[in-house]
Amino acid sequence: MFVTGAIFFEAGYFLEPNLHHLTKDIANDSLLLYIQIFGSKKRITYQTPNLPLLETEGIEELSQPISKETYLSQIKKAQSHLQEGDSYELNISFETNFKLIADPFLFFQKLKRKQKTKYSAYYPIGEEVILSLSPELFWSENNGKIITKPMKGTAKRGISFEEDLNLKNQLQTSEKERAENVMITDLFRNDLGKISKIGTVEVTSLFETEALDSVWQMTSEIKSELLPEISFSEMVTTLFPSGSVSGAPKIRSLEIIKDIEKRERGIYTGSLFRLENIEGKQESLANVSIRTVHLRKDNLEYKGSYSVGSGITILSDPEIEYEECLSKLSFLTKESIPDFEILETIRFFNGRLRFLNLHLNRMEKSASRFGYPFDKAKALESLDSLSHVASGLLRVRLLLNAKGEFKAETYAYTRTDKRRKITLSWGRKKIPSSDPILYHKTTVRGFYLQSLKEAQELGCEDSILLAEDGTVSETCIRNLFFQKGNRWFTPTLRLGGLAGTLREKLISKGWVKEVDCFPKDLINSNYVLAGNSLRGLERVKIRPWE
């Protein structure tokens, strides 16, 4: 027997006797529980649709989210309850609506490109469809043992590796986020204690951070052994809804949420689950249905709803919580990043790969930012296969794909005259600082190739690129260095641009210092050089500003 099901958030008011007085406000036609029972299950593989097809699938008529004033008012009302001791943490949320002009399954695939999660599900209910991209495990039960992994504590992802790491560290050390996480962990310990053998409830990890495409999430893990007499329905009744999306203590928090939000959440913060019996042993798995779309058929189109929320404590800053919600909402509308590989171009000469460790370190940082598996031993293995058959001066391209697979390619390379000057023009378009791709070396090179083409049309070898604030960044394929007085400097790249390995080497040696600089600083400097690890340093002639 194989069972799948959806438990809607409002079911929690029926499952808890102390909340039955609130069920009168729930619409008579509200769906609370949907179950499908199958005799067996079958694994199906399918071809992932290509990006051009997916890009035609999208949403229209996206309603404006709740006004900032209204949401801040709700948060302040929640905090007044917290100050009075009615609750220690509350999850407050709101809904947006839209029209989908697309096939639901293709739209699901498009969303999966944006957020690859462990607990996603495509779940049809008659003419309705639930698209869950949830990263949160509610529970995993196997032969009497249960694991829960609540998520509580969020920070946005950084664009560059350094910014991303800094935001991760801020999340891990945040007093507010840690307090929030501890409260929910204690709530889960208490809930599991009601259905578990004495002494088996154990917190196996606390304050762990998990990287999603757009946010860092703080998680904890709690395990226990269930009492042998506990049925599946008793387990659900005790645990549902998840404390991570309601609050602590749960019963009073659910009362307050109903009063503040004045809406039905539906599948949002409910759960999708599966249950099966394998050789007499019960297994079940459930997610917490966040990052979840509910589609309802409307003639030839679908009407969709999508909710976001945040955990509120006394320490919460209402403005920050609202911005966090908008950040989560952007998942629905932002464009998909094209398939790409992380790339390093390495100079090879007579068996030696120049700056190899610097290249691999940079690739590993980019892999960390984009969630690509990285194995240094496999990278070295790919490069080692070349060194036995290659000789002379070569350009080596090492590529890493989303599956963690490496590919190494070699191309002939001719050394240029060190005494020659290259001519640089000024780029027409500024580097978009919000695009994470432009802080990493990948096969997505459209912006750089277009700027390089424009420079070549002017008879120049390369183009100087500016950041959005007008500061100098880099060229299309080189970093810049300029001398003033007796010191050499290089632009900071804080608003976009790729930090090359040659640049990193010169900075680490103390020969070059990072500074913010403007076009006039280059024009009025003693000397300007441009370079990368493949070409080395080249003297520069700058084309007059137009």
VOGU-3710 file (C-alpha; in Angstrom, 3 decimals, decimal comma):
1> mfvtgaiffe> 0,000/0,000/0,000  1,224/3,466/-0,906  -0,542/6,590/0,383  -0,025/10,218/-0,561  -1,769/13,158/1,010  -2,077/16,886/1,575  -2,934/18,332/4,975  -4,084/21,938/4,846  -3,136/24,390/7,578  -6,709/24,855/8,853
11> agyflepnlh> -6,873/21,143/9,678  -4,816/22,009/12,728  -7,794/23,810/14,272  -9,853/20,604/13,997  -7,108/18,281/15,232  -6,585/20,206/18,486  -9,660/20,131/20,829  -8,583/23,395/22,455  -8,956/25,147/19,098  -12,361/23,823/18,066
21> hltkdiands> -13,964/27,151/18,971  -12,163/28,719/15,986  -13,419/26,225/13,404  -16,700/28,094/13,003  -14,830/30,788/11,075  -13,467/28,328/8,495  -15,451/28,207/5,240  -17,644/25,144/4,757  -16,016/24,306/1,411  -12,429/24,631/2,675
31> lllyiqifgs> -10,321/21,582/1,892  -8,643/20,185/5,016  -7,300/16,777/4,013  -6,830/15,000/0,703  -5,613/11,398/0,523  -4,908/9,039/-2,363  -4,314/5,317/-1,834  -2,425/3,180/-4,350  -1,689/-0,511/-4,540  1,905/0,150/-5,560
41> kkrityqtpn> 4,256/2,888/-6,732  6,274/3,284/-9,911  9,342/5,400/-10,574  9,159/7,435/-13,773  11,996/9,315/-15,428  11,357/12,194/-17,799  13,332/14,611/-19,924  13,706/17,977/-18,212  12,252/20,605/-20,578  14,838/22,937/-22,084
51> lplletegie> 15,088/26,557/-20,989  13,643/28,233/-24,137  10,429/26,236/-23,696  10,268/26,986/-19,979  10,795/30,705/-20,540  7,442/30,846/-22,342  5,756/29,637/-19,180  4,942/32,400/-16,720  2,541/34,374/-14,629  0,350/37,380/-15,315
61> elsqpisket> -1,684/39,790/-13,226  0,372/39,283/-10,075  -1,499/41,067/-7,316  0,288/43,526/-5,105  1,325/41,977/-1,802  -0,105/43,277/1,416  0,795/46,927/1,952  3,866/47,641/4,004  1,797/49,630/6,497  -0,633/46,751/7,017
71> ylsqikkaqs> 2,117/44,169/7,487  4,075/46,378/9,898  0,855/46,876/11,850  0,359/43,102/12,033  3,923/42,587/13,233  3,528/45,238/15,924  0,306/43,572/17,051  2,134/40,240/17,189  4,940/41,810/19,232  2,419/43,215/21,712
81> hlqegdsyel> 1,252/39,622/22,327  4,879/38,579/22,731  5,520/41,346/25,249  2,473/40,251/27,249  3,816/36,680/27,366  1,013/35,163/25,251  3,603/33,648/22,917  7,374/33,522/22,504  7,453/33,456/18,698  4,816/33,943/15,985
91> nisfetnfkl> 4,864/33,257/12,272  2,997/36,002/10,385  2,311/35,649/6,649  0,422/37,089/3,687  -0,765/35,920/0,260  -0,370/37,083/-3,323  -2,468/35,940/-6,294  -1,788/35,637/-10,008  -2,982/34,148/-13,276  -0,960/31,366/-14,873
101> iadpflffqk> -0,869/31,170/-18,669  1,035/27,915/-18,866  1,041/24,190/-18,384  1,310/23,607/-14,586  3,958/20,921/-14,965  6,169/23,152/-17,123  5,694/25,962/-14,619  6,761/23,534/-11,861  9,907/22,712/-13,823  10,641/26,413/-14,220
111> lkrkqktkys> 10,328/26,944/-10,459  12,579/23,938/-9,821  15,318/25,592/-11,882  15,216/28,541/-9,498  15,154/26,521/-6,294  16,428/22,975/-6,123  15,045/21,494/-2,906  14,894/18,069/-1,293  11,182/18,037/-0,527  9,545/19,354/-3,681
121> ayypigeevi> 6,336/17,814/-5,019  3,950/18,140/-7,951  0,589/17,133/-6,512  -2,661/17,227/-8,570  -5,987/17,315/-6,713  -8,688/16,946/-9,340  -8,475/20,129/-11,419  -6,303/21,810/-8,812  -2,523/21,425/-8,591  -0,119/22,017/-5,719
131> lslspelfws> 3,448/22,892/-6,686  5,623/22,633/-3,615  9,280/23,670/-3,732  9,723/23,178/-0,016  13,228/22,931/1,455  11,883/21,942/4,888  11,488/18,424/6,236  8,555/18,090/8,640  9,307/14,505/9,584  10,920/11,349/8,271
141> enngkiitkp> 9,724/8,152/9,954  11,279/4,753/9,404  10,496/1,626/11,413  9,617/3,441/14,617  12,345/6,086/14,451  11,510/9,675/13,557  13,563/12,709/12,527  12,267/16,285/12,391  14,252/19,168/10,995  12,587/22,551/11,584
151> mkgtakrgis> 13,847/25,605/9,723  13,826/28,824/11,686  16,104/31,743/10,902  16,679/33,239/7,452  19,218/35,475/5,725  19,454/36,398/2,062  22,277/34,988/-0,053  25,165/37,252/-0,984  26,176/37,916/-4,566  29,918/37,397/-4,238
161> feedlnlknq> 31,436/34,527/-2,266  32,761/36,901/0,391  29,423/38,675/0,865  27,626/35,323/0,921  29,941/33,973/3,618  29,540/37,150/5,662  25,739/36,919/5,570  25,923/33,255/6,554  28,102/34,142/9,556  25,727/36,948/10,539
171> lqtsekerae> 22,843/34,455/10,539  24,761/31,944/12,638  25,657/34,561/15,261  22,382/36,533/15,243  20,885/36,665/18,744  17,394/37,071/17,307  17,685/34,160/14,834  19,278/31,803/17,374  16,616/32,600/19,970  13,935/31,903/17,364
181> nvmitdlfrn> 15,571/28,600/16,451  15,922/27,465/20,075  12,255/28,157/20,820  11,050/26,081/17,884  13,523/23,295/18,673  12,127/23,148/22,226  8,587/23,048/20,823  9,473/20,053/18,653  11,164/18,327/21,571  7,978/18,786/23,565
191> dlgkiskigt> 5,727/17,491/20,756  7,939/14,457/20,127  8,074/13,752/23,845  4,309/13,075/23,816  4,627/10,199/21,333  8,157/8,886/21,969  9,849/6,476/24,325  11,159/8,156/27,454  14,745/9,319/27,102  14,939/8,951/23,315
201> vevtslfete> 14,223/12,561/22,271  17,557/14,027/21,236  18,668/17,259/19,547  21,350/16,017/17,159  22,208/19,387/15,589  21,525/23,011/16,439  22,043/26,228/14,451  23,059/24,481/11,241  22,887/26,621/8,086  21,649/25,313/4,748
211> aldsvwqmts> 22,185/27,129/1,454  19,178/27,627/-0,807  19,304/29,498/-4,097  18,151/32,815/-2,630  18,440/32,478/1,162  20,421/30,893/3,973  18,231/28,874/6,358  19,059/27,963/9,938  17,952/24,463/10,903  18,031/22,079/13,826
221> eiksellpei> 17,501/18,324/13,918  15,605/16,366/16,566  15,343/12,553/16,676  13,422/10,063/18,784  11,982/6,551/18,919  8,191/6,410/18,711  6,117/4,504/21,247  5,078/1,192/19,640  1,369/1,893/20,129  1,453/5,271/18,340
231> sfsemvttlf> -0,456/5,170/15,053  0,219/7,340/12,025  -2,914/9,404/12,686  -1,875/9,983/16,314  1,556/11,110/15,148  0,029/13,599/12,699  -2,454/14,899/15,289  0,363/15,552/17,764  2,826/17,190/15,374  0,594/19,149/12,974
241> psgsvsgapk> 0,995/21,965/12,113  4,734/22,434/12,319  5,828/24,768/15,092  8,282/26,415/12,679  5,358/27,966/10,785  3,000/28,650/13,686  4,839/29,664/16,843  5,485/28,718/20,449  3,532/27,708/22,431  1,615/26,258/19,503
251> irsleiikdi> -2,016/26,394/20,679  -1,985/30,019/21,816  0,095/31,008/18,788  -2,481/29,502/16,425  -5,215/31,531/18,115  -3,228/34,733/17,698  -2,356/33,979/14,063  -6,020/33,507/13,221  -6,877/36,827/14,841  -4,049/38,779/13,170
261> ekrergiytg> -4,044/37,324/9,645  -7,836/36,993/9,286  -7,472/34,590/6,371  -7,189/30,907/5,579  -3,675/29,800/4,667  -4,764/26,648/2,815  -1,865/24,423/1,799  0,680/27,093/2,762  2,407/25,892/5,964  0,408/22,695/5,742
271> slfrlenieg> 2,081/19,497/4,592  2,413/17,065/1,696  3,211/13,536/2,805  3,661/9,952/1,669  3,126/6,774/3,685  3,994/3,233/2,744  4,353/-0,200/4,264  7,443/-2,128/3,196  7,601/-5,727/4,415  5,591/-4,844/7,498
281> kqeslanvsi> 7,668/-1,769/8,299  6,036/1,640/8,114  7,791/4,554/6,422  6,502/8,079/6,029  7,886/11,399/4,908  6,315/14,862/5,088  7,367/18,350/4,134  6,368/21,708/5,536  4,620/23,322/2,587  6,436/26,613/2,304
291> rtvhlrkdnl> 7,594/27,949/-1,110  4,350/26,385/-2,345  1,949/27,425/-5,122  -1,728/26,405/-5,208  -3,291/26,445/-8,700  -7,043/26,291/-9,364  -8,451/25,681/-12,868  -10,377/28,631/-14,305  -11,615/27,786/-17,822  -8,417/27,413/-19,888
301> eykgsysvgs> -6,240/29,173/-17,325  -5,206/28,720/-13,724  -5,569/31,076/-10,812  -2,650/30,784/-8,437  -1,939/31,742/-4,849  1,432/31,965/-3,124  2,179/32,972/0,463  5,270/34,142/2,317  5,898/34,901/5,973  8,484/35,349/8,682
311> gitilsdpei> 9,031/34,400/12,290  8,437/37,273/14,700  10,060/37,637/18,118  10,389/40,594/20,482  13,800/41,249/18,882  12,400/41,395/15,341  12,782/44,595/13,333  9,452/45,009/11,460  11,130/46,749/8,508  13,657/43,928/8,101
321> eyeeclskls> 10,933/41,272/8,383  8,949/42,947/5,598  12,029/43,092/3,345  12,685/39,417/4,086  9,167/38,564/2,912  9,630/40,522/-0,317  12,902/38,665/-0,851  11,072/35,343/-0,521  8,363/36,581/-2,879  10,916/37,327/-5,601
331> fltkesipdf> 11,369/33,574/-6,035  8,065/33,543/-7,901  8,923/36,226/-10,449  12,689/36,306/-10,981  14,032/34,959/-14,241  15,690/31,568/-14,426  19,462/31,513/-14,720  20,511/29,696/-17,933  22,320/26,405/-17,598  25,985/27,189/-17,077
341> eiletirffn> 29,317/25,735/-16,101  31,852/27,291/-13,752  35,011/28,005/-15,701  38,712/28,525/-15,052  41,183/29,420/-17,802  44,690/28,309/-16,825  48,052/28,924/-18,481  49,966/25,683/-19,174  53,639/25,718/-20,038  55,945/22,687/-20,199
351> grlrflnlhl> 53,989/20,586/-17,711  53,178/23,376/-15,254  49,772/24,939/-14,637  50,223/28,542/-13,546  48,497/29,643/-10,291  46,748/26,256/-10,112  45,775/26,466/-6,439  44,420/29,992/-6,859  42,287/28,853/-9,798  40,925/25,830/-7,927
361> nrmeksasrf> 40,224/27,900/-4,806  38,265/30,407/-6,862  36,315/27,631/-8,591  35,511/26,054/-5,235  34,163/29,368/-3,904  31,948/29,798/-6,956  30,754/26,204/-6,624  29,818/26,911/-3,015  27,832/30,006/-4,012  25,837/28,210/-6,720
371> gypfdkakal> 25,420/24,879/-4,959  27,634/22,871/-7,330  29,429/19,828/-5,870  33,185/20,384/-5,888  35,828/17,700/-5,428  39,382/19,008/-5,710  40,776/15,506/-6,275  38,519/15,054/-9,322  39,567/18,449/-10,650  43,228/17,527/-10,348
381> esldslshva> 42,516/14,178/-11,983  40,960/15,916/-15,005  43,942/18,247/-15,331  46,478/15,489/-14,738  45,210/13,578/-17,763  46,229/16,559/-19,915  49,681/17,071/-18,489  50,858/13,667/-19,731  49,986/14,365/-23,372  50,349/18,155/-23,659
391> sgllrvrlll> 53,474/20,210/-24,111  54,522/23,734/-24,945  52,365/26,782/-24,234  48,628/26,067/-23,995  45,388/27,622/-22,780  43,542/25,148/-20,558  39,830/25,470/-19,799  38,576/23,592/-16,736  34,778/23,376/-16,565  32,531/22,237/-13,701
401> nakgefkaet> 28,837/21,481/-14,267  25,919/21,387/-11,833  26,384/17,631/-11,268  29,967/18,119/-10,053  31,517/16,747/-13,249  34,775/18,247/-14,532  35,911/18,623/-18,117  39,325/19,907/-19,234  40,025/21,316/-22,692  43,285/22,534/-24,256
411> yaytrtdkrr> 43,880/25,143/-26,939  47,057/26,375/-28,586  48,211/29,719/-27,263  50,759/32,110/-28,740  52,742/34,405/-26,461  52,190/38,083/-27,275  54,887/40,753/-27,478  55,382/42,016/-23,932  56,364/45,474/-25,188  53,200/46,151/-27,149
421> kitlswgrkk> 50,354/48,282/-25,872  46,716/47,259/-25,968  44,076/49,903/-26,592  41,054/50,064/-24,301  37,744/51,795/-24,931  35,089/52,737/-22,356  32,177/50,346/-22,001  28,738/51,658/-22,948  26,807/49,656/-20,340  27,530/49,511/-16,626
431> ipssdpilyh> 27,913/46,212/-14,788  24,572/45,246/-13,157  25,586/44,841/-9,515  22,657/42,574/-8,613  23,629/39,811/-11,062  25,589/37,124/-9,156  26,901/35,637/-12,397  29,086/38,717/-12,941  31,048/38,095/-9,727  32,065/34,599/-10,856
441> kttvrgfylq> 33,731/33,108/-13,917  31,170/31,014/-15,781  30,160/30,123/-19,311  27,456/32,829/-19,155  29,442/35,561/-20,899  26,790/37,546/-22,764  27,439/40,889/-21,044  31,210/40,633/-21,523  31,030/39,407/-25,112  28,738/42,266/-26,108
451> slkeaqelgc> 31,033/44,846/-24,502  34,079/43,223/-26,129  32,381/43,305/-29,537  31,621/47,015/-29,126  35,270/47,678/-28,236  36,541/45,765/-31,269  34,194/47,717/-33,532  36,081/50,817/-32,357  39,421/49,186/-33,181  40,250/48,387/-29,523
461> edsillaedg> 41,296/45,097/-27,957  39,165/45,416/-24,815  36,784/47,683/-22,928  36,960/49,294/-19,477  33,772/48,460/-17,565  32,203/50,720/-14,959  30,084/49,799/-11,955  26,639/51,308/-11,382  28,058/54,071/-9,153  30,493/55,132/-11,874
471> tvsetcirnl> 33,581/53,545/-10,341  35,975/51,556/-12,504  35,657/47,772/-12,275  37,602/45,674/-14,813  37,791/45,030/-18,549  35,964/42,259/-20,361  38,808/39,762/-19,890  41,406/41,507/-17,723  41,873/43,243/-14,382  43,222/46,789/-14,234
481> ffqkgnrwft> 46,237/48,190/-12,348  47,383/51,801/-12,176  50,239/53,695/-10,555  50,004/56,944/-8,599  53,143/58,228/-6,988  55,147/55,172/-5,969  52,140/52,927/-5,311  50,192/50,535/-7,539  46,427/50,151/-7,147  43,571/48,010/-8,511
491> ptlrlgglag> 39,786/48,646/-8,440  37,908/47,038/-5,531  35,243/45,199/-7,621  32,785/45,666/-4,757  29,904/46,344/-7,190  30,663/43,685/-9,760  33,567/42,210/-11,640  35,741/39,133/-11,555  38,747/39,010/-9,251  41,423/37,350/-11,376
501> tlrekliskg> 44,079/35,036/-9,993  46,914/37,311/-11,172  45,255/40,184/-9,307  44,890/38,004/-6,208  48,557/37,043/-6,379  49,722/40,663/-6,644  47,487/41,738/-3,737  48,711/38,883/-1,529  52,320/39,908/-2,207  51,545/43,467/-1,109
511> wvkevdcfpk> 52,510/44,859/-4,490  49,021/46,182/-5,270  46,354/47,791/-3,058  42,576/47,724/-3,650  40,859/51,139/-3,884  37,672/52,635/-5,276  38,627/54,567/-8,369  36,910/56,603/-11,069  37,796/57,086/-14,748  39,755/60,258/-13,941
521> dlinsnyvla> 42,021/58,206/-11,634  43,053/56,010/-14,559  43,367/58,918/-16,962  45,538/60,936/-14,551  47,695/58,039/-13,323  51,401/57,544/-14,119  50,917/54,151/-15,774  48,037/51,768/-16,461  48,447/48,036/-16,911  45,860/45,334/-17,649
531> gnslrglerv> 46,342/41,642/-17,228  45,247/38,157/-16,290  46,977/34,909/-15,441  46,991/33,753/-19,071  48,343/36,895/-20,740  50,321/38,392/-17,889  50,541/42,191/-17,579  50,170/44,378/-20,662  50,708/48,117/-21,072  47,595/50,134/-21,823
541> kirpwe> 46,559/53,006/-24,055  43,109/54,370/-23,179  40,900/55,647/-25,974  39,537/59,153/-25,240  36,199/59,304/-23,424  33,288/59,928/-25,804
//
